[in-house]
């Protein structure tokens, strides 16, 4: 079995991971078999719908970070299923924005995963416009930076040269060795993503299982149990945030008004809806900024909005929907 090159894309909420991923997927080399594994913090995924196009295989894991105990078992099962069913040459893994990605190389070094995968790079996307706010406020930010093999300083069009230099100096204090690539709108090339030689592997851990085309379920579960029982693993979320997914219906203008009156503790909001003209629109909002709204190709399965907040408050946003004349059909937390 060939060894699939894994490229991890990390970065805090709203840093531009999905934009970078979409840019890469728009220029996949003809000879590359590429697959995407997307991980989202909320119970319902949004970003998989945004990158799906043509024959691209997208594997989604929601309901928590694939690096925390809540979803790591799903992640490991997915790695085996992807290798056996699809055998891609490159697997792009977009981590949840709140993930602690410290253990990625260690996880891939556990026998028998080195026979299936090799770590090509770990790319951390940095939001140039919000870096100094986020790095002081959220533990996930410095942990993602330290774990990265490449740092991508994104949104450089939003800040001046002095600020960019200050950001780079701060990044160097967390990770002195990783190259720093400046960009806007996530514009990376495949040459930049796969240019490096294979990095040294971490020491193989002691959870062993024979590799075969049909790995017995009991062996796979034993392997996962061994990983989750690792006392040195980073299995707890670095930051406690609250995610709420809402399915709704109602007029577009009411929803647009709602986006302008969201709570102050909101960190990220995104989703899609169908307007009165029959178009599917997607929105993206970070830290109380102005929402970005664009037309979405294809069909979706109903209006959906995901809100990620600092405070655990399940009532206030559904109440805002009601105040704007919007009917809440389902709330998932």
N, C-alpha and C positions, 0 to 999 in steps of 0.2 A: 504493500500500500504506500502511495506517495505521501509526503509530509506536506500538509497544507500550511501556507504562510498566514499567520494571524497578525492583523494590525488592529490594535485596540485604540479607539478614539474616546478620550475622556475630556472632561471640562465641565465647569459648574453650569447650573441652569441658565440657559439663554446665552451661552458663550458663542454658539454658532456651530455646534457639532453636526447637527442635521444638515445645515447649509453646506458645510464642508463635504459631508458624505454625498449629498445630492450632486455637488460639483464633480466629485470623483466618479460617480456613477454615470455622469453624462459623457465621460470620455474613457470608458473602460477599453483597454486594448483588445483587439479582436481575438487574440490568442489566449486571453485570460478567462478562466472560469471563476467568476466571482460570486460570492454569496454574502448576505448581510444578516447579522444577528443583532437585533435591536432590543434594548432593555429600557423600560420606562418605570418611573417611580410610582405612577398611579395605577389603579386597577384596570383601566382601559387604555389601550395604546392609541396614540395619535400619529406619531412620526412614521410608523410603518406604512401607513396610507400615503404619506407625503413622498416617500421614496420609491414606492412600488411602480414599476414601469416594465411593460413587455414581459420577457421571460425571466427577469430577475427573481431569484429566490430570496425571500425575506422571512426570517424566523424571528418571532417576537416572544419575549418574556416580560410580563408585566407583574404588578403586585409586589414590587420591592426590588432592591439592588441585587444583581447576580453575584455580588461579592459579600453579601450578608447572609446570615443563616437562613433567612426567610426564603431565599430564591437560589442559593448556590447549588442545591441539589438539582433543581430544574436546569441550571446552567450546565452542570456536568453531564446530565442525561442528554441534553441537547448536543453537546460536543460529540458524544458517541453516535447519536442518530444522524447528525450532519455528515460525519465522516463516512458512515456506512451507506447512507441513502443518496448523498449528493456528491461526495468526494470533490469539493471545490479546490482550486489551486490557491485561492486567496479568500480568507474569511475576514470581513470587516466587522468588528464588534463595536457597536456604539453603546457605551456604558450609560447608566443613569447619571444625571447631573449631580446627584448627591452621593455617588459611590466612592468608597475607599478602594482604590485600585492597587493597593500595595501588593496583594497576593497573586496577581495575574501570572507572572512568570513562574512562581512557585507551583501554582495549580497545574500549569501546562507541563511541569517537570515531573509530575507524579506518574509513575509507571501504571498503565501502558500509554498514556497520552503522548509522550515523546515519539512514539512510533507513528502517530497520526498528525501531530501538529508541531510547528516550530514558531517561536515568537519572532516575528519580523521587526515589529516596532510597537511602541506604546506612545501615542501622540496625545498630548494634552493641549486643548484649545483654551486660550486665555482671552477673556473679554477685556480688551484694552480700555473701554469706556467705564467699566465698573470694577476693575481689578482691585484697587486699594480699598474699596468698600467691602468687597466679598472676602478678600484674604484675611481681613481682621475679624470678620463676622462668622465665617463658616469654616469648620475644621477640615471639610472635604477638600477645600481649595489647596492648601499647602500639601496635603497628603497626595493629591493627584499630581501636583507639580513634582514632588520628590520621586514618585514612581515612574515618571515619564522618561522615555528615551529621546523624544523630540518635543520641544515646546513651540507651539504655534501661537504667536501674538496676533490675534485677530482684531478686526474693527479698528485698524490703525488710522483709518480716515476720520475717526471721531476725536482724536487727541493730537496734541502737538508733539514736536520732536523731543522737547525737554521731558514731557511726561512719559513718552515711550522709553527714553533712556533710564528714567527712574524705575519704570516697571521692569526693564531688563536687569537692572541692578538688584532689585528685589527678587526676581526669579533666580538669579545666580546665587543668592544667599540660601535658597532652598535646594537648588540643583545646579552645581557649578559646572557640570560636564555636558549636559544635553545641549545640542545646537538649538538656537532660537531662530525661527522663521517668521518674518513679518508678512502679514497679508491683510486683505479686507474681503468680506463676503466669502470667507472660507476657500479662497482660490489656491489650492495646492494641486500639483501635478502628480501623476503616478510615478514619475521618476523620483520625486521628492519622497514619496511614501515608501517606495521599495528600493531605494538607492543603496541603503546600508548593507554591509555584510551581516551575516547571522551573528547575533550577539552571544557571548558566552552563556551557557545554560546554568541555571541554578542547580544546586545539588539535588539529585533525584531523591524524593522522599520515600519513606518505607511503607507505602500502601501499594501492594503489588497485586496484579490480576493478569492472567494470561490473555493475550490479544488473539481474537479469532473473529471471523466474519459474523458469527452469531454469539455474542456474549450473553451468557445466561443472566436472567434478571436478578437472581439471587447474588451473583458475583458483582453485578453493577451496583446493587444496593449496598453490599458490603464495602465496596470501594468508596461510595459516597459517604457512608457512615464514618469511615476512617478519616476522610477529609474534614468532615464536620466536627470530629472529636479532636482535631489538632489543637492543642492548647496554645500554640503560638500564632494561630491564624487570626486575621482581622475580620471577625464575623459580625461585629456590632456596627450599626450605622453611626457615622461620625457626627451627624447632625440630626436633631429631631425636628422634622417638618411634617406638616399635615397636608394630605392630598385629598381632594374631593372632585369626583367626576359627575357631571350632571347632563342628563339627556333632557331635551326641552323642545317646545314648539311655540311659535308666535312670530310677530312681525320683526323684520330686520332692524327697523329704527329703534325699537325697544331694546334689542340686544346691544346695538351700538351705544345707546345711552348707558346701559349697564356697565359696559367696559370702561366708561369714564368715571364711575363712582365706586369702584371696587375698594375693599379695605386697605388701609395703609400697610398692613403687615404682609400683603401679597408679594411673593417672590417671583412667581411665574404663572402665566395663564396661556392656554393654547387650545385650539379645537377647530371645528368646522360646522357650517350650517348651510342650508339651502334658502336662497332669497326668493323674493316674489317673482323674479324673472326666470326662476328655474335654474339659476347658476349655483354651483357649490363653491362657497368661499371658505378660506382658512384664515385664522387670525393667530397672532403671536404677540405676547405682551410680557415685558420683563420689568420688574421692580417699579411699577407705577408709571412707566413710560407710555408713549403713544403707541397704540396697537398697530402692527403691520397687517394689512388685509390684502389678500390676493385671490385670484380665481384659481380653483382647483380642478384638475382634469378628472374625468370619470365620475362615478357615482359613489356615494357613501350610504351608510345604513342609518341615517337619521342625524339630527343635530346633536353635537356633543361638545362639551366644554370641560376642561380640566384646570383646576385651580390648586396651586401649591403655596402654602402659607406658613408663617412662623408659629402662629397660634392655632391650637386645636379648637376650632369654632365651627360646628356643623350647621348652624342655623342662619348666620347673617347673610351669606351669599344666596341661598334659596329664597330668603325673604326679599332680597333685591330683585330677583327674577319676578316675584309676585308683584312688587311695586311697579315694575315696568310692563305689566300686562302679559308676562310670559308664563306659560304653563310648564311646570316641572314634572317630567314623566318618571324620572328615576334618579336617585342619588346614591352613588357608591363611594364609600370611604375606606 
